[in-house]
Amino acid sequence: MSAVAAPPGALAVVRRRYLDGRFGQLHLRVAGPPARGARRPLLCFHLSPVSGAIYQKFLGEAGRDRFAVAPDTPGYGESDAPRSPPEIADYAAAMGEVMDALGITEADCLGFHTGSKIALELALQRPLAIRHLVLVSTPVYTEQELATMRAEFAPMALREDGGHLVEYWRALLNFRGPGQTLEMIMRYYPDHMRGGARRHWGHRAAFNYSYPDHLPRATQPILVLNNHDDLERFTPRAMPYIRHGRLLERPDWGHGFLDLHAAEFAAIVREFVDG
């Protein structure tokens, strides 16, 4: 069933579908009027290792006046996994196939953590098709910081007593955003786990992709959102590498902000990509 415009004042209905891609079946959530509507579609890419489910409420808001799409990155959510560890360029190419399958010739992109790098790379691969970028966190690391990150997000060691599940839950609590409830954290906890032995592949790809190497090549206007989360102190370092962009500091937001502040964030995105 195709997406339709929401009645005035109503949230758009979020629907789910599958497409075939280079890594197998790819699952996505869509909302809003048809892709060839008056406004450019918005592509939304999630952080690792969860899924497009994090955009459920946001899609309802963004889909009020445009076609909004949130795919599950290959290997996450309900999308099939690659056979070997991909790079950010591979993930971006898979998202380009989503555009082609949906008949999207121009779009704006929103990315969150790993998804921000996918959005940037897609903009580099398709510079005429991607018009604006909204990037939630753009961390730039020193070599030592990068080594620490690689160690922190290494493959999870499974234990028979399930202790690794408790440790991961505690890590999510440590990253808990302002106003984020335990119910919100639990809602996405299964997606954190379902990648299994491949769940670290997204982080691996992200750590292999350098913002200083790639941001200067982007010609699109870029809005960087810096929330109060685990990447807060690393994100402003990216600004000198951006040709046309600005930094929006939101120390009152963190993990969970897409649930807590979907309407306000949709208004920010709308003003930026339409203005």
Buried (B, 14 or more C-beta within 10 A) or exposed (E): EEBBBBEEEEBBBBBEBBBEBBBBEBBBBBBBBBBEBEBBBBBBBBBBBBBBBBBBBBBBBBBBBBBBBBBBBBBBBBBBBBEEBBBBBBBBBBBBBBBEBBEBBEBBBBBBBBBBBBBBBBBBBBEEBBBBBBBBBBBBBEEEEBEEBBEEBEEBEEEEEEEBBEEBBEEBEEBBBBBBEEEBBEBBBEBBBBBEEBBBBBBBBBBBBBBEEBBEEBEBBBBBBBBBBBBBEBBBBBBEBBEEBEBBBBEEBBBBBBBBBBBEBBEBBBEBBEE
